[in-house]
Amino acid sequence: MTAVLDSLAALGSWINAHALLPRLPLWSYALITLADTHVTSACVTLYLHRAQTHRSISFHPLVAHLMRFWLWVRTAMPTREWVAVHRCHHANVDTPEDPHSPIVFGIWRVVLFGTSLYHTAAHDRAVIEQYGKGTPDDAIERRVYTPLSLLGPTLTLGSNVWIFGSWGIAMWLFEMAWIPFFAAGVINGLGHWWGYRNFETPDHSRNLPGQYWSLLTCGEALHNNHHHIQNSPRFAMRPGELDPGYWYFCALKALKLARARQESQVAVAIALLLLLTSASALAQPPATPGSKEPPQAVEPIDDALKYRDSVEVVGVTPIHGIGLPIVKVPSNVQVTTAADIAGRPGAQIGDVLVSGFGSVHGNEVQSNPFQPDIQFRASADAIRSRRTSRCPRTPRISSGPGTRRSAFSAKPTMCSARSFGTGDS
């Protein structure tokens, strides 16, 4: 035993002899460690939680990647896994499907072993595929951050030892335990068990009393406020509540390095999606009022264009009515079918429309990744004739610079629709 201690002492002496700052006052190491963990908490709440999961804010690409890198070296948590587990929590809050509810698993299991519950959900491929959409999927994510997740904390250990000597090991242990305890234990556990409620939400979420909880977690302790308005960039909603995460966001926003996503969204005029039940609806010629002549026969449409439950987006105007066969449209007609969507694992109709159709745009202003707003151009005449679509309001004609004209009419109209995760629209 003595020989082992002597060997460790010799190793510590050798490490300190080669370190950059091995003899700082003890309070300096403690202050540096607290600052380090605070930066980690800020990156979790700003990047993983508010930006990636709920899409309430966004950052300059450089700032976003710096946060992603910091989280890789400090937490080893791939973005997609964290986002998927948290979205699953919101979708099934305090039910048996909730990955870490203290109401289901018990408070002490979540507080003390919350990390185990998180990893169980993070390794569930069904959870990742269903709830992990829209997260970074670039080369560095696929080749470094996700497959080599443990390399990040290893680099942190090496840099701590190189800079601070043997004290760097103690600092590293504290840094690695910070997020598992406060995020997986305190917020997920106590945040649904103990505290006060500003709002009567349909769950057991609580705000932890005491401003020190919010300071330590950068505002995450205001959990009931967050569950009340999930897509709000700000968690503090009553006098005396503190949200340091929102302060940092405002500072980055003042430097034009961040923005609230709602600020870039134009007010949506109508909620609508033109869902065609069959190609035969387009094959019918327009009826002429008072005409007694039988409708002329329409040329048969190519079998390849006879789709059931398909969506056609035409990007040219004007066109004579909606009865013109697709094969006679003088422009490119983009078509997708249920079979095409089914052939893309994990894809939803909103993802397909936004990524595959040039005249369709989507956003998540509702902060629900499974219920995005779909914006596209159509006409009032076309809208009224598509009785197969569900339109909760009467179309409103909009105008102004940049408004494109409809494929079916000369009247410029902006429409939007909401796409649901089940494929309904």
C-alpha positions as CSV (number, residue, x, y, z in Angstrom):
1,M,0.0,0.0,0.0
2,T,2.8,2.4,0.9
3,A,4.5,1.7,-2.4
4,V,1.3,2.5,-4.3
5,L,0.9,5.8,-2.5
6,D,4.6,6.6,-3.1
7,S,4.1,5.9,-6.8
8,L,1.0,8.2,-7.0
9,A,2.9,10.9,-5.1
10,A,5.8,10.6,-7.6
11,L,3.4,10.8,-10.5
12,G,1.7,13.8,-9.1
13,S,5.0,15.6,-8.6
14,W,6.0,14.8,-12.2
15,I,2.6,16.1,-13.5
16,N,2.9,19.3,-11.5
17,A,6.5,19.8,-12.7
18,H,5.3,19.8,-16.3
19,A,2.0,21.7,-15.8
20,L,1.5,25.4,-16.6
21,L,-0.4,26.5,-13.5
22,P,0.1,23.8,-10.8
23,R,0.4,26.1,-7.7
24,L,-2.5,28.5,-7.8
25,P,-4.5,29.2,-4.6
26,L,-7.2,26.7,-3.8
27,W,-9.9,29.2,-4.3
28,S,-8.7,29.9,-7.8
29,Y,-9.2,26.3,-8.8
30,A,-12.7,26.3,-7.3
31,L,-13.6,29.6,-9.1
32,I,-12.3,28.3,-12.4
33,T,-14.3,25.1,-12.0
34,L,-17.5,26.9,-11.2
35,A,-17.0,29.2,-14.2
36,D,-16.4,26.1,-16.4
37,T,-19.6,24.4,-15.2
38,H,-21.6,27.6,-15.7
39,V,-20.5,27.8,-19.3
40,T,-21.6,24.2,-19.7
41,S,-25.0,24.9,-18.2
42,A,-25.4,27.9,-20.5
43,C,-24.6,25.8,-23.5
44,V,-27.1,23.2,-22.5
45,T,-30.0,25.6,-21.9
46,L,-29.2,27.8,-24.9
47,Y,-28.1,25.4,-27.6
48,L,-29.5,22.0,-26.7
49,H,-32.7,23.1,-25.0
50,R,-34.0,26.4,-26.4
51,A,-32.4,26.3,-29.9
52,Q,-32.3,22.7,-30.9
53,T,-35.2,21.1,-29.0
54,H,-37.8,23.9,-28.9
55,R,-36.5,26.0,-31.8
56,S,-37.3,29.2,-30.0
57,I,-34.0,30.9,-30.7
58,S,-31.1,30.4,-33.2
59,F,-27.5,31.4,-33.3
60,H,-24.8,32.5,-35.8
61,P,-23.3,29.2,-37.2
62,L,-20.0,29.9,-35.5
63,V,-21.6,30.5,-32.1
64,A,-23.7,27.4,-32.5
65,H,-20.7,25.2,-33.4
66,L,-18.7,26.5,-30.5
67,M,-21.5,25.5,-28.1
68,R,-21.7,22.1,-29.8
69,F,-18.0,21.6,-29.5
70,W,-18.0,22.7,-25.8
71,L,-20.8,20.2,-25.0
72,W,-18.8,17.5,-26.8
73,V,-15.7,18.0,-24.6
74,R,-17.7,18.6,-21.4
75,T,-20.6,16.2,-21.6
76,A,-20.1,13.6,-24.4
77,M,-23.8,14.0,-25.2
78,P,-24.6,13.9,-29.0
79,T,-27.1,16.6,-29.9
80,R,-29.6,14.3,-31.5
81,E,-29.8,12.0,-28.5
82,W,-30.3,14.9,-26.0
83,V,-32.9,16.5,-28.2
84,A,-34.8,13.3,-28.8
85,V,-35.0,12.3,-25.1
86,H,-36.2,15.8,-24.1
87,R,-38.8,15.9,-26.8
88,C,-40.0,12.5,-25.8
89,H,-40.3,13.9,-22.2
90,H,-42.5,16.7,-23.4
91,A,-44.6,14.4,-25.6
92,N,-45.2,12.0,-22.7
93,V,-44.7,14.1,-19.7
94,D,-45.3,12.3,-16.4
95,T,-46.7,9.2,-18.1
96,P,-45.1,5.7,-18.2
97,E,-43.6,6.7,-21.6
98,D,-41.8,9.7,-20.0
99,P,-38.1,8.7,-19.9
100,H,-37.4,10.2,-16.5
101,S,-40.5,11.2,-14.6
102,P,-40.2,11.0,-10.8
103,I,-44.0,10.4,-10.7
104,V,-43.3,7.1,-12.5
105,F,-39.8,6.1,-11.4
106,G,-39.8,7.7,-8.0
107,I,-37.9,10.8,-6.9
108,W,-34.8,9.2,-5.5
109,R,-34.2,7.0,-8.6
110,V,-34.4,10.1,-10.8
111,V,-32.2,12.3,-8.6
112,L,-29.5,9.7,-8.0
113,F,-29.7,7.6,-11.1
114,G,-31.2,10.0,-13.6
115,T,-28.2,9.5,-15.9
116,S,-29.0,5.8,-16.3
117,L,-32.6,6.6,-17.2
118,Y,-31.3,9.1,-19.8
119,H,-28.9,6.6,-21.4
120,T,-31.7,4.0,-21.6
121,A,-33.9,6.4,-23.6
122,A,-30.9,7.7,-25.6
123,H,-30.1,4.2,-26.8
124,D,-33.7,3.5,-27.9
125,R,-33.6,3.8,-31.7
126,A,-37.3,4.3,-31.9
127,V,-37.1,7.3,-29.6
128,I,-34.2,8.8,-31.6
129,E,-35.8,8.2,-35.0
130,Q,-39.2,9.7,-33.9
131,Y,-38.0,12.7,-31.8
132,G,-34.5,13.4,-33.1
133,K,-35.4,15.1,-36.3
134,G,-33.9,18.5,-37.4
135,T,-30.7,18.2,-35.4
136,P,-27.2,18.7,-37.0
137,D,-26.3,15.9,-39.3
138,D,-23.1,17.2,-40.9
139,A,-19.9,15.3,-41.4
140,I,-18.3,16.2,-38.1
141,E,-21.4,15.1,-36.3
142,R,-21.5,11.8,-38.0
143,R,-17.7,11.1,-37.9
144,V,-16.6,12.7,-34.7
145,Y,-19.1,14.0,-32.2
146,T,-21.4,11.0,-32.2
147,P,-19.2,8.0,-32.7
148,L,-16.3,9.4,-30.7
149,S,-18.4,11.0,-28.0
150,L,-16.1,9.8,-25.2
151,L,-13.1,11.4,-26.8
152,G,-14.3,14.8,-25.8
153,P,-14.1,14.4,-22.0
154,T,-10.8,12.6,-22.5
155,L,-9.4,15.8,-24.2
156,T,-10.8,17.8,-21.3
157,L,-9.0,15.6,-18.8
158,G,-5.7,16.0,-20.7
159,S,-6.0,19.7,-21.0
160,N,-6.9,20.1,-17.3
161,V,-3.9,18.1,-16.2
162,W,-1.6,19.9,-18.6
163,I,-2.7,23.3,-17.4
164,F,-3.5,22.8,-13.7
165,G,-1.5,19.7,-12.8
166,S,-2.9,17.2,-10.4
167,W,-5.6,19.6,-9.4
168,G,-6.9,19.3,-12.9
169,I,-8.0,15.7,-12.2
170,A,-10.3,16.9,-9.3
171,M,-11.6,19.7,-11.5
172,W,-12.4,17.3,-14.3
173,L,-14.3,14.9,-12.0
174,F,-16.4,17.9,-10.8
175,E,-17.1,19.1,-14.3
176,M,-18.1,15.6,-15.5
177,A,-20.6,15.2,-12.6
178,W,-22.2,18.7,-13.0
179,I,-24.6,18.1,-15.8
180,P,-25.6,14.5,-14.8
181,F,-26.5,15.7,-11.4
182,F,-28.2,19.1,-12.1
183,A,-29.8,18.2,-15.4
184,A,-30.7,14.5,-15.1
185,G,-31.2,14.7,-11.3
186,V,-32.2,18.1,-10.1
187,I,-34.2,19.5,-13.0
188,N,-35.8,16.2,-14.2
189,G,-36.4,15.0,-10.7
190,L,-37.0,17.9,-8.4
191,G,-38.4,20.0,-11.2
192,H,-41.4,17.6,-11.3
193,W,-41.6,17.0,-7.5
194,W,-40.9,20.0,-5.3
195,G,-41.4,23.7,-5.6
196,Y,-44.1,26.2,-6.6
197,R,-46.3,26.5,-9.7
198,N,-47.1,29.7,-11.5
199,F,-49.4,27.9,-14.0
200,E,-51.7,25.0,-13.9
201,T,-50.1,22.8,-16.5
202,P,-51.3,19.3,-17.3
203,D,-48.3,17.8,-15.6
204,H,-46.4,18.0,-12.3
205,S,-43.8,20.6,-13.3
206,R,-42.5,22.9,-10.6
207,N,-40.3,26.0,-10.3
208,L,-37.6,25.3,-7.7
209,P,-37.7,28.0,-5.0
210,G,-34.7,30.2,-4.4
211,Q,-32.9,32.2,-6.9
212,Y,-29.7,30.2,-6.4
213,W,-31.2,27.3,-8.3
214,S,-31.8,29.4,-11.3
215,L,-28.3,30.9,-11.1
216,L,-26.8,27.4,-11.0
217,T,-28.8,26.1,-13.9
218,C,-29.0,29.3,-16.0
219,G,-32.8,29.5,-15.6
220,E,-33.6,25.8,-16.1
221,A,-35.0,25.6,-12.5
222,L,-38.0,27.6,-13.7
223,H,-39.5,24.3,-15.0
224,N,-43.2,25.1,-14.6
225,N,-42.8,28.3,-16.5
226,H,-41.1,26.4,-19.3
227,H,-43.8,23.7,-19.5
228,H,-46.4,26.5,-19.6
229,I,-44.9,28.1,-22.7
230,Q,-42.4,25.7,-24.2
231,N,-41.3,27.8,-27.1
232,S,-40.6,30.9,-25.1
233,P,-36.9,32.1,-25.2
234,R,-37.4,33.4,-21.7
235,F,-38.1,31.2,-18.7
236,A,-38.6,33.9,-16.0
237,M,-42.2,35.2,-16.0
238,R,-42.7,36.7,-12.5
239,P,-40.9,39.4,-10.6
240,G,-38.0,38.0,-8.7
241,E,-37.4,35.1,-11.1
242,L,-34.0,34.9,-12.7
243,D,-33.1,33.5,-16.1
244,P,-29.3,33.9,-16.8
245,G,-29.7,31.9,-20.0
246,Y,-32.0,34.6,-21.4
247,W,-29.5,37.3,-20.3
248,Y,-26.8,35.6,-22.4
249,F,-29.2,35.3,-25.3
250,C,-29.9,39.0,-25.2
251,A,-26.2,39.8,-25.1
252,L,-25.6,37.7,-28.2
253,K,-28.7,39.2,-29.8
254,A,-27.3,42.7,-29.3
255,L,-24.1,41.5,-31.0
256,K,-26.3,40.1,-33.9
257,L,-25.1,36.6,-33.1
258,A,-28.5,35.3,-32.0
259,R,-32.2,35.9,-32.8
260,A,-35.6,34.7,-31.7
261,R,-37.1,32.6,-34.4
262,Q,-40.5,34.2,-34.1
263,E,-39.0,37.5,-35.2
264,S,-38.2,36.2,-38.6
265,Q,-41.7,34.7,-39.3
266,V,-44.3,36.6,-41.2
267,A,-47.8,36.4,-39.7
268,V,-49.5,33.4,-41.2
269,A,-52.7,34.2,-43.1
270,I,-54.4,30.9,-43.3
271,A,-53.9,27.3,-42.1
272,L,-54.3,25.0,-45.1
273,L,-52.7,22.2,-47.0
274,L,-53.8,21.2,-50.5
275,L,-54.1,17.5,-50.1
276,L,-55.3,15.8,-53.3
277,T,-57.1,12.5,-53.0
278,S,-56.6,11.4,-56.6
279,A,-55.2,12.7,-59.9
280,S,-58.7,12.4,-61.4
281,A,-59.6,15.7,-59.6
282,L,-57.2,17.5,-61.8
283,A,-58.4,15.7,-64.9
284,Q,-61.9,17.2,-64.7
285,P,-62.3,20.3,-67.0
286,P,-63.7,23.5,-65.5
287,A,-67.5,23.8,-65.7
288,T,-68.8,26.8,-67.6
289,P,-71.9,28.5,-66.0
290,G,-75.0,28.1,-68.2
291,S,-73.3,25.9,-70.7
292,K,-75.3,23.0,-72.0
293,E,-72.5,21.4,-73.9
294,P,-71.2,18.2,-72.5
295,P,-67.6,18.4,-71.2
296,Q,-65.0,17.5,-73.6
297,A,-63.0,14.4,-73.1
298,V,-59.7,14.8,-71.4
299,E,-56.6,13.1,-72.7
300,P,-55.6,10.2,-70.4
301,I,-52.9,10.9,-68.0
302,D,-49.7,8.9,-68.0
303,D,-49.9,6.0,-65.5
304,A,-46.8,7.3,-63.8
305,L,-48.8,10.4,-62.8
306,K,-51.9,8.6,-61.5
307,Y,-51.2,8.9,-57.8
308,R,-53.5,8.4,-54.9
309,D,-53.2,10.8,-51.9
310,S,-50.6,12.9,-53.6
311,V,-49.6,16.6,-53.4
312,E,-48.8,18.6,-56.6
313,V,-47.0,21.9,-56.4
314,V,-47.0,24.0,-59.6
315,G,-44.6,26.9,-59.7
316,V,-45.8,28.8,-62.8
317,T,-48.7,31.3,-63.5
318,P,-51.1,31.8,-65.0
319,I,-52.8,28.5,-65.8
320,H,-56.3,28.1,-67.2
321,G,-58.3,26.8,-64.2
322,I,-57.6,23.7,-62.1
323,G,-58.9,21.3,-64.6
324,L,-55.7,21.3,-66.7
325,P,-54.1,17.8,-66.8
326,I,-50.7,17.6,-65.2
327,V,-49.1,16.6,-68.4
328,K,-50.2,19.9,-70.0
329,V,-48.9,22.2,-67.4
330,P,-46.2,24.3,-69.1
331,S,-43.7,23.9,-66.2
332,N,-42.1,21.5,-63.9
333,V,-44.7,19.8,-61.6
334,Q,-43.3,18.4,-58.4
335,V,-45.2,15.3,-57.1
336,T,-44.7,13.2,-54.1
337,T,-46.8,10.2,-53.0
338,A,-47.4,8.3,-49.8
339,A,-45.1,5.6,-51.2
340,D,-42.3,8.1,-51.6
341,I,-42.7,9.3,-48.1
342,A,-42.9,5.8,-46.7
343,G,-39.6,5.0,-48.5
344,R,-37.8,7.7,-46.5
345,P,-37.3,6.3,-42.9
346,G,-38.3,8.8,-40.3
347,A,-39.6,11.4,-42.7
348,Q,-42.8,13.3,-42.2
349,I,-44.9,15.0,-44.8
350,G,-43.7,18.4,-43.6
351,D,-40.0,17.3,-44.0
352,V,-40.7,16.1,-47.5
353,L,-42.5,19.2,-48.6
354,V,-39.9,21.6,-47.3
355,S,-36.9,19.7,-48.5
356,G,-38.3,18.6,-51.9
357,F,-40.5,21.4,-53.1
358,G,-39.0,24.7,-54.2
359,S,-42.2,26.8,-53.5
360,V,-42.9,25.4,-50.1
361,H,-41.4,26.8,-46.9
362,G,-41.6,25.5,-43.3
363,N,-41.0,26.8,-39.9
364,E,-41.5,25.7,-36.3
365,V,-42.9,28.9,-34.8
366,Q,-45.2,26.7,-32.7
367,S,-42.1,25.1,-31.2
368,N,-43.5,21.7,-31.9
369,P,-41.1,19.8,-34.3
370,F,-44.0,17.4,-35.1
371,Q,-46.4,20.2,-36.1
372,P,-44.5,22.6,-38.3
373,D,-46.2,25.4,-40.2
374,I,-46.1,24.9,-44.0
375,Q,-46.2,28.0,-46.1
376,F,-46.8,28.0,-49.9
377,R,-48.6,29.9,-52.6
378,A,-52.0,29.1,-54.0
379,S,-55.1,31.0,-55.1
380,A,-58.5,31.6,-53.5
381,D,-60.3,29.9,-56.4
382,A,-58.1,26.8,-56.1
383,I,-58.5,26.8,-52.3
384,R,-62.3,26.8,-52.6
385,S,-62.3,24.0,-55.1
386,R,-60.2,21.6,-53.0
387,R,-62.9,20.3,-50.8
388,T,-60.7,17.4,-49.8
389,S,-58.5,19.8,-47.8
390,R,-59.5,21.1,-44.3
391,C,-59.6,24.8,-44.2
392,P,-60.5,26.4,-40.8
393,R,-60.8,29.9,-42.2
394,T,-61.7,31.8,-45.3
395,P,-58.6,32.5,-47.5
396,R,-57.3,36.1,-47.2
397,I,-55.7,37.8,-50.2
398,S,-52.3,39.2,-49.3
399,S,-50.1,41.5,-51.3
400,G,-46.9,43.4,-51.1
401,P,-43.3,43.3,-52.3
402,G,-42.1,39.8,-53.0
403,T,-45.5,38.1,-53.1
404,R,-45.5,35.6,-55.9
405,R,-48.6,34.9,-58.0
406,S,-50.5,31.7,-57.8
407,A,-50.2,28.8,-60.2
408,F,-54.0,28.8,-60.6
409,S,-55.0,32.4,-60.6
410,A,-53.6,35.9,-61.0
411,K,-54.6,36.7,-57.4
412,P,-51.6,36.6,-55.1
413,T,-52.4,34.6,-51.9
414,M,-50.2,33.3,-49.2
415,C,-51.4,30.1,-47.5
416,S,-49.9,27.9,-44.8
417,A,-50.7,24.5,-43.4
418,R,-49.8,22.4,-40.5
419,S,-48.3,19.0,-40.9
420,F,-48.7,16.4,-38.2
421,G,-46.3,13.7,-37.2
422,T,-48.8,11.0,-38.0
423,G,-48.9,12.0,-41.6
424,D,-52.3,13.8,-41.3
425,S,-52.5,17.2,-42.7
